[in-house]
Structures are given as structure tokens and as C-alpha cells.
Amino acid sequence: MKNSKHNMQIKFYEGDLPDRLNLGNIVAVDCEMMGLNPVRDRLCLVQISAGDGVCHLVKFKRGEYNAPNLISILSSPKITKIFHFARSDVATLMAYLGVLTAPVYCTKIASKLVRTFTQHHNLKTLCREFLEVELSKQQTCTDWGADSLNDEQLEYAALDVLYLHKIKDELDKMLIREDRVELANACFEFLPSRAVLDLAGWDDVDIFEH
């Protein structure tokens, strides 16, 4: 377990979450890959948090993706999974863990639905605007497939899930205010199918076009 200036704890595991870990009915999830293409770039790390300041990091070795405890959480219909840009992570989790993650909530989609006054919907911006927290993105381009990860990499990865619960709370207030809750929920329900379409080769094709 590692401590951080962001007042969080990091718990690190190899291969899967520990048995009987109860993270409640809403968790924040993020993935780190070798790149942005889930077909080409392998899954290296999954981060998950219950929103309690504790970030659980699961590191995967190449070709070893048997993680029943993590898969149980991702697939549970009773547990909502919060992502920032869920489309990419859900596709990656399907490609490597063979799990269709649902139900999901995407803070990027929620932001695009209610923060229409701006084009900036990245996690760094949302943390600054809603929480007055500055995230460092120095580890954005880093080798997540390395045999061992340093403290800076682990903290960077953990920060991607540390604040998602609080950001969701703020975005939910705006969704209610702008009367877009049902529209947001419809988008979230479609996200797993969107990820399957991506993996099936329709990632650059708008099937809703004429």
C-alpha cells in the first residue's frame, strides 16, 4: 500500500483483485494499455475504486488475463461502473478479459451532454472545474507493459479513478437541471454495444448515417 499527496491509498495486485473484496454498488474503473487500439494494443493495468480514497490496481502480464474476481464486478448488473470515455475501456475489457462491462456511466458523455458551452471534456478539465484539483498528465505516454511500474506511474493510474465518483455527482446535478437524465441513461445503456461495434470493425463507420 502506498500513500499519496492526493490523500489516497494505492493497493497493487498481480493478475486479479483479491477474493471477497467488496467495493459496493458503484465503482470507478479505468484501463491502461500499450496504446489506443484495443485490437493491437494489449491491456496492461486496470484501476478500480469505490470512491473511498483507496485505488486498487491490477497489473496483467502479457497473455495472462484470467481475473474472475475483477470480471465478477465488471459484469455484475448490480454494480454501476463509472468510466471517463467508457467506449475505449469497455472495448478493451471485452477484447482481453472477455467480459461485457455493464451497466456503465461515462463522465465524458455526461459532460458533452451538459457542458455544451465548451469543447474541453477531458478528465483534467473536469477535475479542475468541479473539484479545483490539478491532475498531472506527465505519465500519459509511458510504457505500461514494463515488468515493474514506478511510483509515478502507479499514482498517475490511480488518479484516473480517484475523483470519478465526485465528478459524476456534479454532472448528475447538471443533467437534472438541463433535463437530460433520460438521454444520458440511453447513451450509457448503448455504450457496451458501441464497444462491440468498435471491435467488430465499425469503429470509423457511422451506421446512423443515410
C-alpha positions as CSV (number, residue, x, y, z in Angstrom):
1,M,0.0,0.0,0.0
2,K,1.3,3.4,-1.0
3,N,0.3,6.9,0.3
4,S,0.0,9.9,-2.0
5,K,-0.2,13.7,-1.8
6,H,-3.7,13.3,-3.2
7,N,-4.8,11.8,0.1
8,M,-5.3,8.3,-1.4
9,Q,-4.1,4.8,-0.8
10,I,-2.9,2.6,-3.6
11,K,-3.3,-1.2,-3.4
12,F,-1.4,-3.1,-6.1
13,Y,-2.2,-6.7,-7.3
14,E,-0.9,-9.0,-9.9
15,G,-3.4,-10.7,-12.2
16,D,-6.7,-10.2,-10.3
17,L,-8.4,-8.5,-7.3
18,P,-8.3,-10.4,-4.0
19,D,-11.1,-12.7,-3.0
20,R,-14.1,-11.3,-1.1
21,L,-13.2,-7.7,-1.9
22,N,-16.5,-5.7,-1.6
23,L,-16.4,-2.3,-3.3
24,G,-20.1,-1.6,-3.1
25,N,-22.6,-0.9,-5.8
26,I,-20.8,1.8,-7.7
27,V,-17.2,1.7,-8.7
28,A,-14.9,3.9,-10.8
29,V,-12.9,2.0,-13.4
30,D,-10.1,2.8,-15.9
31,C,-7.6,0.9,-18.0
32,E,-4.1,1.4,-19.2
33,M,-3.0,-0.1,-22.4
34,M,0.1,-0.2,-24.7
35,G,-1.8,2.2,-27.0
36,L,-5.2,3.3,-28.1
37,N,-6.1,0.5,-30.4
38,P,-7.7,-2.4,-28.4
39,V,-7.2,-4.9,-31.2
40,R,-3.5,-4.1,-31.4
41,D,-2.5,-2.7,-28.0
42,R,-2.8,-5.1,-25.1
43,L,-4.3,-4.4,-21.7
44,C,-1.7,-3.8,-19.0
45,L,-3.5,-2.4,-16.0
46,V,-7.0,-2.0,-14.6
47,Q,-7.7,0.6,-11.9
48,I,-10.8,0.4,-9.7
49,S,-12.1,2.4,-6.7
50,A,-15.2,2.5,-4.5
51,G,-14.8,6.3,-4.2
52,D,-13.4,6.0,-0.7
53,G,-9.9,7.2,-1.5
54,V,-8.5,3.7,-2.0
55,C,-7.4,2.8,-5.5
56,H,-7.0,-0.9,-6.4
57,L,-4.6,-1.5,-9.3
58,V,-4.4,-4.9,-11.1
59,K,-1.4,-5.5,-13.4
60,F,-1.6,-8.0,-16.2
61,K,1.2,-10.0,-17.8
62,R,1.1,-10.5,-21.5
63,G,-1.3,-13.3,-22.4
64,E,-2.5,-13.8,-18.8
65,Y,-6.0,-12.5,-18.4
66,N,-7.7,-14.9,-16.0
67,A,-9.3,-12.5,-13.5
68,P,-12.5,-13.9,-12.2
69,N,-12.9,-11.5,-9.2
70,L,-12.5,-8.4,-11.4
71,I,-14.7,-9.9,-14.1
72,S,-17.4,-10.6,-11.5
73,I,-17.5,-6.9,-10.6
74,L,-17.4,-5.7,-14.2
75,S,-20.3,-8.0,-15.3
76,S,-22.5,-7.6,-12.2
77,P,-25.8,-6.0,-13.1
78,K,-26.0,-4.7,-9.5
79,I,-22.8,-2.7,-9.8
80,T,-22.5,0.5,-11.8
81,K,-19.1,1.1,-13.4
82,I,-18.1,4.8,-13.8
83,F,-15.6,5.5,-16.6
84,H,-14.2,8.5,-18.3
85,F,-14.5,7.7,-22.0
86,A,-16.1,4.3,-21.4
87,R,-16.2,3.4,-25.1
88,S,-12.5,2.7,-25.2
89,D,-12.2,0.9,-21.9
90,V,-15.3,-1.3,-22.3
91,A,-13.9,-2.4,-25.7
92,T,-10.5,-3.2,-24.2
93,L,-12.0,-5.2,-21.3
94,M,-14.1,-7.2,-23.8
95,A,-11.1,-7.8,-26.0
96,Y,-8.8,-9.0,-23.3
97,L,-11.0,-10.2,-20.4
98,G,-13.9,-11.4,-22.5
99,V,-16.4,-9.5,-20.4
100,L,-19.1,-7.2,-21.5
101,T,-19.0,-4.5,-18.8
102,A,-22.4,-3.2,-17.8
103,P,-24.1,-1.1,-16.5
104,V,-21.8,1.8,-17.1
105,Y,-21.7,5.6,-16.6
106,C,-19.4,7.7,-18.7
107,T,-18.3,11.1,-17.4
108,K,-17.1,12.2,-20.8
109,I,-20.5,11.6,-22.4
110,A,-22.3,13.3,-19.5
111,S,-20.0,16.3,-19.8
112,K,-20.7,16.5,-23.6
113,L,-24.4,16.4,-22.9
114,V,-24.5,19.3,-20.4
115,R,-21.3,21.3,-20.7
116,T,-22.1,22.4,-24.3
117,F,-20.5,25.7,-23.7
118,T,-17.0,24.2,-24.1
119,Q,-15.1,21.7,-26.2
120,H,-13.0,20.6,-23.3
121,H,-14.3,17.4,-21.7
122,N,-11.1,15.7,-20.6
123,L,-10.6,14.4,-17.0
124,K,-8.0,17.1,-16.2
125,T,-10.5,19.8,-17.1
126,L,-13.4,18.3,-15.1
127,C,-11.2,17.8,-12.0
128,R,-10.2,21.5,-12.2
129,E,-13.7,22.8,-12.9
130,F,-15.6,20.8,-10.4
131,L,-13.1,19.9,-7.7
132,E,-10.4,22.5,-8.0
133,V,-7.9,19.7,-8.3
134,E,-5.0,19.8,-10.7
135,L,-4.0,16.4,-12.3
136,S,-0.6,15.9,-13.7
137,K,-0.6,14.2,-17.1
138,Q,3.2,13.6,-17.3
139,Q,2.8,9.8,-17.5
140,T,0.3,9.9,-20.4
141,C,2.9,8.5,-22.7
142,T,4.6,5.7,-20.7
143,D,5.3,2.0,-21.1
144,W,2.5,0.3,-19.1
145,G,3.7,-3.1,-20.3
146,A,7.0,-2.8,-18.3
147,D,7.8,-5.7,-15.9
148,S,7.6,-3.2,-13.0
149,L,5.8,0.1,-12.7
150,N,7.3,3.0,-10.7
151,D,5.5,5.1,-8.1
152,E,4.8,7.9,-10.6
153,Q,3.1,5.5,-12.9
154,L,1.0,4.0,-10.2
155,E,-0.1,7.4,-8.9
156,Y,-1.0,8.6,-12.4
157,A,-3.1,5.4,-12.9
158,A,-4.8,5.7,-9.6
159,L,-5.7,9.3,-10.1
160,D,-7.8,8.3,-13.2
161,V,-10.3,6.7,-10.8
162,L,-9.9,8.6,-7.6
163,Y,-12.2,11.5,-8.4
164,L,-14.8,9.9,-10.8
165,H,-17.5,9.5,-8.1
166,K,-17.3,13.2,-7.2
167,I,-17.3,14.2,-10.9
168,K,-20.3,12.0,-11.5
169,D,-22.2,13.7,-8.6
170,E,-21.6,17.1,-10.2
171,L,-22.5,16.1,-13.7
172,D,-25.7,14.4,-12.4
173,K,-26.8,17.8,-10.9
174,M,-26.3,19.4,-14.3
175,L,-28.1,16.5,-16.1
176,I,-31.1,17.0,-13.8
177,R,-31.0,20.8,-14.2
178,E,-30.9,20.6,-18.0
179,D,-33.5,17.7,-18.2
180,R,-31.1,15.3,-19.9
181,V,-31.0,12.4,-17.5
182,E,-33.0,10.1,-19.7
183,L,-30.9,10.9,-22.7
184,A,-27.8,10.3,-20.8
185,N,-29.1,7.0,-19.5
186,A,-30.0,5.9,-23.0
187,C,-26.4,6.7,-24.1
188,F,-24.9,4.8,-21.2
189,E,-27.1,1.7,-22.0
190,F,-25.9,1.8,-25.6
191,L,-22.2,2.0,-24.7
192,P,-21.5,-1.7,-24.4
193,S,-23.0,-2.3,-27.8
194,R,-20.9,0.7,-29.2
195,A,-17.8,-1.1,-27.9
196,V,-18.8,-4.3,-29.5
197,L,-19.3,-2.5,-32.8
198,D,-15.8,-1.0,-32.5
199,L,-14.3,-4.4,-32.0
200,A,-16.3,-5.8,-34.9
201,G,-14.9,-3.2,-37.3
202,W,-17.4,-0.4,-37.3
203,D,-15.3,1.9,-35.2
204,D,-15.0,4.5,-38.0
205,V,-18.4,4.0,-39.7
206,D,-21.5,5.9,-38.6
207,I,-24.2,3.3,-39.0
208,F,-26.8,6.0,-38.3
209,E,-25.9,8.0,-41.4
210,H,-28.1,7.9,-44.5
